[in-house]
Amino acid sequence: DEFVENIDGVLLVHANVSIEDEITLLLRSRYPDYVPLAAIKTSLVGRHSGTLGNRLRELVSKKILFGDPKHGYRLTQLGAKNAGEIRLRLAMAA
């Protein structure tokens, strides 16, 4: 993936995007698998954990993501479509 790099299991997004878009791109790189909350937190180092929890809940309520803190999160079909749109927008801006 040109926007997400996997370094020793830590997924890093190489784009200046909102936290929602960053989460979406991270999960797109592992789609359709679930990603544990701990892995998401590690990948979003530097982001406030309270903000992360709020954003995950918002994305679940918008049906972009499916999951919970105990089982992890994965993209829905709508989320995968949104990830494609984010990637297209980033590619066009490059």
Stockholm file with secondary structure:
# STOCKHOLM 1.0

chainA/1-94         DEFVENIDGVLLVHANVSIEDEITLLLRSRYPDYVPLAAIKTSLVGRHSGTLGNRLRELVSKKILFGDPKHGYRLTQLGAKNAGEIRLRLAMAA
#=GR chainA/1-94 SS CCSEEEETTEEEECSCCCHHHHHHHHHHTTTTSCBCHHHHHHHTTTSCHHHHHHHHHHHHHTTSEEEETTTEEEECHHHHHHHHHHHHHHHHHC
#=GC SS_cons        CCSEEEETTEEEECSCCCHHHHHHHHHHTTTTSCBCHHHHHHHTTTSCHHHHHHHHHHHHHTTSEEEETTTEEEECHHHHHHHHHHHHHHHHHC
//
